[in-house]
Structures are given as structure tokens and as C-alpha cells.
Amino acid sequence: MNYKKDTIGNSSKRKFLKQVFGGSLAAMALPLLPLEALGRPTLQHLRQQLAAAPDEETYWRLVKQQFMIPEALLMVNAANLCPSPYVVTEQVVNAYQNLEKDVSFHYRATFATQRAEALQQLADFLGVHADEIGITRNTTESNNIVVNSLDLKKGDEVVIWEQNHPTNGLAWQERAKRLGFTVKTVAMPAQPTSAAELIAPFAEAITRKTRLIAFSHISNASGIALPAKALCQLANERGVLSMVDGAQSLGMVDLDLRAMGCDFYTGSTHKWLMGPLENGILYVKKEHLDRLWPLIIGAGWHQNSTTVDEKFCVLGQRNETTAAALSATLAFHTTLGKAQIEARTKALNAYLKQQLRERIPSVTFVTPLSPDLSAGVTIVNLAGQEPRALVDRLYKTHGIACAPTGGLRFSPHIYNTMADLDRIVDALATV
């Protein structure tokens, strides 16, 4: 059989590939390279560079260079998804490539070692014991483990915040339909002026029947930051369990869960922690491990499990290459410092609020202006502007990625500079 020589020209090849791959040629043409090839410093070199930075903004510009975000784009949607620094992305890619080369039980055993190391590092990062931490797939799964594992019955009460994420709100209501317990929802002032105004609704809602209070540490829909330590102390004094959804605080707030005093804490690594996708955090205080029933029992699970990870996170075949990158994630985070990251994120939000107030007359704030009552999320509305349409316009016209959650939501992180925030306000001034 004779085959004709391929005579398709370069332009025809591009057209053909575009049809087949849906226009993904740009991605195909940009292979991921090692850090050395990209000219990015190792963490040790980065520490040296940061130590020599002459001023604060130079310091944070150096941090921004550790991410592959194009200059044309501004990512201010950390409340939903953060980019990872090069050191994390490279670790994920290398681990996945190595797995594709060798899927043997022997090679995959290395992931178990890396997971154990990550559990210890997460525990150290959060101020708890490694046995109290499990690596789930995301905050959604972590929340649902607590919601559906705790023994509750008719006559019991669970108190939740009206601004809880659905996985910590609707999930409780659905389970209550099955078991007959009561879910009480507390509301807050739209513009609270003190922490006392945030504590009082919970204090008033707790009764002798209350078994647990569950709340988002920071609301993704208003930006309000609840006084988690005070609320957990209140619950403890009333003999009630406390569950904190930390999706918007893990990696942004300088956390110590032991000091916070919560009984359960959940979070994801792909948001403020700037880690890989498909990794969630579940913290269960050791004395409460036996109060929760396992939801999923996979191969390797056993009845005498003594750790959170063994009891709740044996979920069948998983992409362990992402968990393998948690060590790099935490190393990058701790290189900068938890307190420094929190301070920088709050400074970014304070500056953004100030510039919006001074330069955009039509702006109204959903998020409290006080840094004591808010954190990394700033939500506003512009008179006469529909948030979703405005989000689309900002991205398509100005390359600014934000969200229409609760209004026009900005959640800048350490890969943003003050100049980036000026660019946002400049764009809004043209609306």
C-alpha cells in the first residue's frame, strides 16, 4: 500500500490542530520547565533576595515574580482559587510525570511517606497534633464529613450563621430533614461596628438543646470576619461543640487552632494557602474522634483507626501527586511568614478600600471598613451596575479576574501589589 507524503502546510496544520484541540495551541506550545530553566530562584535563593529587598514594595514584587501570572492579568479572586508559586507547580508536575513512568506499588509507596510528612507539617502549621489532621479533597468534603458524621437526634439543635457556605448551611438543613433535629440560623447586622455585635446573636441562640455552633470564619459573601476564638470560647462555656469553616482563613490568617479552641476546623489548600487543587483539611480535636462516624470506607480502612486521616480520608484511588506538593506549599508559605502574609493581605484590602472611597463616588461597601471586622475579602457595589456584567467587563477589557459573589468581590493576595490595586480602581473609574 502506498502512502502519500504529508503535504499539509504549517498554516493548515495549525488550523487542523485548532479544530481538534479547541484552540488550546497556546497551552500546547508552553511546556512546563524546571525552575532553573525558567530562571526562578529556589526557596533558599528567594530568602536571600527578600532579605536584601530595600523596601516593602520591592519585597512583595519579588514575591509576585514567584508566580506565572502574565503581566496582562490581575488575579484578585483568592476567595475562590489562587495560583500556586513555581515551586509548588513544579512539584505537582514532576510527581505526576514520575507516576506516569512508574505506577508500581513500590513507587507509589513514596506518596504514603510524603503524605505522612505533609500531615505532620500541616499539624505544626496549625498548632495541633498530626493525629488530629486529615487530608480530604476540599472544604466541601471536610464540612460534609462533620455534618453527616455527628450523632444528632430529634430535640437537638445546631446553630449556624446565615452567611455560611452551603456546605455548612444547606448541608445541615438537609440532614435535619432526615434526623429531625433543629437548625437555628442567626443573622448579623449588615454593617457591624464591633465584635460584640457578632457574638451576641450566637449567645442568644444557644439553649440547653444546642449541641453545636457552626460558622464560617470569614464570609465569602460579605467579607465579615467573625471573632472565631471568642465564639469557640462561648460554645465551650455553654458545653457546646464548635465547627469553624476556614475556607477563607486557612493561609490568610495567622492560625493556631489550639489557641482558637475550636472542636472542628475545615479548609482547602487551593485558596489562600496557594497550594494544589484537590486537597482539603479536616481538623478534629482528639477527644472528639469517636463522636464522628466514617462516611466512606475504602480499601485499607480499619475499625481501630486512631487518627483523623485514617478514619475519614481512606477514599479509594486518589491523585496523590497533589498531596505530594503540600510540603512545598507550606515551605513557601513559612518562608514569608504567617503573620507577614496576614498583615500584607490586610494592608492590600485597606488600601483598596481607601482608593475606592476616594476615587469612585458611586461605590457602596458590603464589607465592613474596619480591619478588625474584615480580612482578605472586599465586596462593593457600584450604583447602576450589575455585578456579574461588571465582572465580565473587567476581565474581558482589563484582564482583572474577580467575582460577582455578594456584589463585586475582590480578594487580593500576596501576588498582588499596590500598583495592581491602582489598576483596578483606574478600570472602575472608566465604568
C-alpha positions in Angstrom: 0.0 0.0 0.0 1.4 3.4 -1.0 1.0 6.3 1.4 1.2 9.9 0.1 3.8 12.1 1.7 2.3 14.6 4.2 1.9 17.8 2.3 -0.1 19.8 4.8 1.4 23.2 5.2 2.1 24.8 8.6 -0.9 27.0 8.4 -3.2 24.1 7.6 -1.7 22.1 10.4 -2.4 24.9 12.8 -6.0 25.1 11.5 -6.4 21.4 11.9 -5.0 21.3 15.4 -7.1 24.2 16.5 -10.2 22.3 15.4 -9.2 19.2 17.2 -7.9 20.8 20.4 -10.4 23.6 20.7 -7.9 26.4 20.4 -5.6 25.2 23.0 -2.5 25.6 20.9 -1.1 28.3 23.2 -1.1 26.0 26.1 0.5 23.2 24.0 3.3 25.5 22.9 4.3 26.4 26.5 5.8 23.3 28.1 6.5 23.4 31.8 10.2 23.7 32.6 12.2 23.2 35.7 12.8 26.2 37.9 16.4 26.5 36.7 15.3 26.8 33.1 12.7 29.4 34.0 15.3 31.4 35.9 13.3 31.3 39.1 15.2 31.1 42.4 15.0 28.2 44.8 13.4 29.0 48.2 16.9 29.4 49.7 17.8 32.0 47.0 14.4 33.7 47.4 15.1 34.1 51.1 18.4 35.8 50.3 16.7 38.1 47.8 13.9 39.0 50.2 16.4 39.8 52.9 18.1 42.2 50.6 15.0 44.0 49.4 15.4 47.7 50.0 11.8 48.5 50.7 8.4 46.8 51.3 7.0 47.1 47.8 10.3 45.7 46.3 9.9 42.8 48.7 6.4 42.0 47.5 7.3 42.5 43.8 9.9 39.8 44.3 7.2 37.6 45.8 4.9 38.2 42.8 7.7 37.0 40.5 7.4 33.6 42.0 4.0 33.1 40.2 3.5 32.5 36.5 0.7 35.1 36.2 1.1 37.1 32.9 1.6 40.8 33.3 -1.7 41.4 31.4 -3.7 39.7 34.0 -4.6 40.6 37.6 -5.8 37.7 39.8 -7.9 39.1 42.7 -10.1 36.1 43.3 -8.2 34.3 46.1 -11.5 33.6 47.9 -12.2 31.2 45.1 -8.9 29.9 43.7 -5.3 31.0 44.0 -2.4 30.4 41.6 0.4 28.4 43.1 4.0 29.5 43.1 6.5 27.9 40.8 7.9 25.7 43.5 4.5 24.1 44.1 3.5 23.8 40.4 6.9 22.2 39.6 6.4 19.7 42.4 3.0 18.7 41.2 4.1 18.3 37.6 7.2 16.3 38.5 5.3 14.0 40.8 2.7 13.3 38.1 5.3 12.7 35.4 7.1 10.3 37.7 3.9 8.5 38.5 3.2 8.1 34.7 6.6 6.5 34.3 6.1 4.0 37.2 2.7 3.1 38.6 4.0 0.2 40.6 3.0 -0.3 44.2 6.7 0.1 45.1 6.9 3.6 43.6 3.5 4.7 44.9 4.7 3.8 48.4 6.7 7.1 48.3 3.4 9.0 48.2 2.5 7.5 51.6 5.7 8.8 53.1 5.1 12.2 51.6 1.6 12.3 52.9 2.7 11.4 56.4 5.3 14.2 56.2 2.6 16.6 55.0 0.3 15.7 57.8 3.0 16.5 60.4 3.8 19.8 58.6 0.2 20.8 58.5 -0.2 20.0 62.1 2.8 22.1 63.0 1.5 24.9 60.8 -1.9 24.9 62.6 -0.6 24.2 66.1 -2.2 20.8 66.6 -1.2 17.1 66.6 -0.7 15.2 63.4 -3.3 12.6 64.5 -5.9 15.4 64.6 -5.5 16.3 60.9 -6.8 14.6 57.8 -6.2 15.4 54.1 -9.6 15.4 52.3 -10.3 16.6 48.8 -11.6 20.1 49.7 -13.5 22.1 52.3 -16.8 20.8 50.9 -15.9 17.3 51.8 -14.5 18.2 55.2 -17.6 20.1 56.1 -19.9 17.3 55.0 -17.9 14.7 57.0 -18.7 16.7 60.2 -22.3 17.4 59.1 -23.1 13.8 58.3 -21.0 12.0 60.9 -22.0 13.7 64.2 -24.7 11.8 66.1 -27.8 14.1 66.4 -31.4 13.3 67.2 -34.8 14.9 67.4 -34.8 17.6 70.0 -31.2 18.6 69.4 -30.3 22.0 67.9 -27.5 23.2 65.7 -26.9 26.9 65.4 -25.5 28.2 62.1 -24.7 31.6 60.6 -26.9 32.9 57.8 -23.8 33.6 55.7 -22.4 30.1 56.0 -21.3 28.4 52.8 -24.0 25.9 51.5 -21.7 23.0 52.6 -22.0 24.3 56.2 -25.6 25.6 55.9 -27.8 23.7 53.5 -26.0 20.6 54.3 -27.2 20.9 58.0 -30.7 21.6 56.9 -30.8 18.5 54.6 -29.6 16.3 57.4 -32.1 17.8 59.8 -34.9 16.7 57.5 -33.7 13.1 57.9 -33.0 13.0 61.6 -35.4 15.6 63.0 -33.1 17.9 64.8 -33.5 21.7 64.6 -31.3 24.1 62.7 -31.3 27.7 64.0 -29.9 30.4 61.8 -28.5 33.6 63.2 -28.3 36.9 61.4 -25.8 39.7 61.8 -26.1 43.5 61.3 -25.3 44.4 57.6 -22.6 46.8 58.8 -21.4 45.6 62.3 -19.4 48.1 64.3 -18.0 45.8 67.0 -17.1 42.2 67.7 -19.8 42.2 70.4 -22.4 42.6 67.7 -21.1 39.5 66.0 -21.1 37.4 69.2 -24.5 38.4 70.6 -26.7 36.6 68.0 -24.9 33.3 68.8 -25.1 33.8 72.5 -28.8 34.5 72.3 -29.5 31.5 70.1 -27.7 28.8 72.2 -30.0 26.9 74.5 -29.9 23.8 76.6 -30.7 21.8 73.5 -27.8 23.2 71.4 -25.2 20.6 70.5 -23.0 22.6 68.1 -22.5 26.0 66.6 -21.1 26.1 63.0 -19.9 29.2 61.3 -17.6 30.5 58.5 -14.5 32.2 60.0 -14.7 34.7 57.2 -17.8 35.1 54.9 -17.2 34.7 51.2 -20.4 36.7 50.6 -19.8 39.8 52.7 -16.2 39.7 53.8 -17.2 39.9 57.5 -14.6 38.2 59.7 -16.2 36.6 62.8 -14.3 36.6 66.2 -13.7 32.8 66.0 -11.8 32.5 69.3 -14.5 34.3 71.2 -17.2 32.3 69.6 -15.4 29.0 70.3 -14.9 30.1 73.9 -18.6 30.9 74.2 -19.5 27.5 72.9 -17.1 25.8 75.3 -18.5 27.7 78.3 -22.0 26.6 77.3 -21.0 22.9 76.8 -21.5 23.2 73.0 -19.2 22.0 70.2 -17.8 24.5 67.7 -17.1 24.0 64.0 -15.2 26.6 62.0 -15.3 26.7 58.2 -11.8 28.1 57.4 -12.1 28.2 53.7 -11.4 32.0 53.8 -8.9 31.9 56.6 -6.5 29.0 56.0 -3.4 30.5 54.5 -4.5 34.1 55.1 -4.9 34.3 58.9 -2.1 33.5 61.2 -3.8 30.5 62.7 -3.3 28.4 65.8 -6.2 26.1 66.2 -5.3 25.1 69.7 -5.4 28.7 70.7 -8.7 29.3 68.8 -10.3 26.5 70.8 -12.5 25.0 68.0 -13.5 21.4 68.1 -13.6 21.0 64.3 -11.9 23.1 61.6 -12.1 22.7 57.8 -10.3 24.3 54.9 -8.8 23.9 51.4 -5.3 24.3 50.2 -6.2 25.8 46.8 -7.3 29.1 48.1 -5.3 31.4 50.4 -2.7 28.7 51.1 -1.8 28.8 47.4 -1.4 25.1 47.2 -2.5 22.3 44.8 -6.1 21.5 43.9 -7.9 18.5 45.4 -6.6 18.9 49.0 -8.8 19.8 51.9 -8.0 20.0 55.6 -10.1 18.4 58.3 -9.2 19.0 62.0 -11.0 17.0 64.7 -9.9 17.6 68.3 -8.6 14.3 69.5 -11.2 13.8 72.3 -14.0 14.0 69.7 -12.7 11.5 67.2 -15.0 8.8 68.5 -18.0 11.1 68.2 -17.9 11.1 64.4 -18.8 8.1 62.2 -16.8 7.5 59.0 -18.7 8.3 55.8 -16.6 6.4 53.2 -14.8 3.1 53.9 -12.2 2.3 51.3 -9.7 -0.5 50.9 -7.2 -0.2 53.7 -9.6 1.3 56.2 -9.8 -0.4 59.6 -12.1 -0.2 62.6 -9.4 0.7 65.1 -8.3 3.8 63.3 -6.8 6.3 65.8 -6.1 9.3 63.5 -8.4 11.6 61.6 -6.7 10.8 58.3 -7.1 7.0 58.8 -10.7 7.3 59.9 -12.1 9.7 57.3 -9.7 10.0 54.4 -9.3 6.5 53.0 -11.3 7.3 49.9 -10.1 4.9 47.3 -7.7 5.8 44.5 -6.8 9.5 44.6 -4.4 11.8 42.8 -1.7 11.6 45.4 0.6 13.8 43.3 -1.2 16.9 44.6 -0.7 15.9 48.3 2.9 15.4 47.5 3.2 19.1 46.8 1.9 20.2 50.2 5.4 20.2 51.7 6.5 22.7 49.0 3.3 24.7 49.6 4.0 25.1 53.4 7.7 25.7 52.8 6.8 28.7 50.5 4.3 30.0 53.0 6.5 29.8 56.0 9.4 31.3 54.1 7.3 34.5 54.0 5.8 34.0 57.5 2.2 33.6 58.5 2.0 36.9 60.4 3.6 38.7 57.5 1.1 37.2 55.0 -1.9 38.2 57.1 -0.5 41.7 57.6 0.2 42.2 53.9 -3.3 40.9 52.8 -5.0 43.2 55.3 -2.9 46.1 54.1 -3.9 45.4 50.5 -7.5 45.4 51.4 -7.2 48.6 53.5 -5.5 50.3 50.5 -8.2 49.1 48.1 -11.0 50.3 50.3 -9.3 53.7 50.7 -8.8 54.2 47.0 -12.4 53.1 46.2 -13.8 55.5 48.8 -11.7 58.4 47.5 -12.0 57.8 43.7 -15.3 56.0 43.0 -18.2 58.2 44.1 -20.8 55.6 43.2 -19.3 52.9 45.4 -21.1 51.3 48.5 -19.4 48.8 50.7 -20.8 45.4 51.6 -17.7 44.6 53.6 -17.1 46.4 56.9 -14.4 49.1 56.5 -12.9 48.2 59.9 -9.9 45.8 59.6 -11.0 44.3 62.9 -14.2 43.1 61.4 -12.9 42.0 57.9 -9.9 40.4 56.5 -8.9 39.4 52.9 -12.2 39.9 51.1 -13.6 43.3 49.9 -17.1 43.4 48.4 -18.7 46.5 46.9 -21.5 47.6 44.7 -21.4 50.4 42.1 -24.6 52.3 41.6 -26.4 51.3 38.4 -24.0 48.4 37.7 -24.9 44.7 37.8 -22.1 42.8 39.4 -21.9 39.9 37.0 -21.8 42.1 34.0 -19.2 44.2 35.6 -17.0 41.2 36.5 -17.2 40.1 32.8 -16.3 43.6 31.6 -13.3 43.9 34.0 -11.9 40.6 32.8 -12.5 41.0 29.1 -11.5 44.6 28.9 -8.9 45.0 31.6 -7.7 41.5 32.4 -8.9 41.7 36.0 -10.3 38.5 37.5 -12.7 39.0 40.4 -16.1 37.5 41.3 -19.8 38.5 41.5 -20.3 36.9 44.9 -22.3 39.2 47.2 -21.6 42.1 44.9 -18.3 42.9 43.2 -15.8 40.9 45.2 -12.1 41.5 45.3 -9.8 39.2 47.2 -6.2 40.2 46.6 -3.3 38.2 47.9 0.5 38.4 48.3 1.0 38.1 44.5 -0.7 41.5 44.1 1.0 44.8 44.6 -0.4 48.2 45.5 0.1 49.2 41.8 -2.2 46.3 40.9 -4.9 47.8 43.1 -4.5 51.2 41.5 -5.1 49.5 38.2 -8.4 48.1 39.4 -9.6 51.5 40.6 -8.5 53.0 37.3 -10.6 50.5 35.5 -13.6 51.1 37.7 -13.3 54.8 37.1 -14.0 54.3 33.4 -17.2 52.4 34.1 
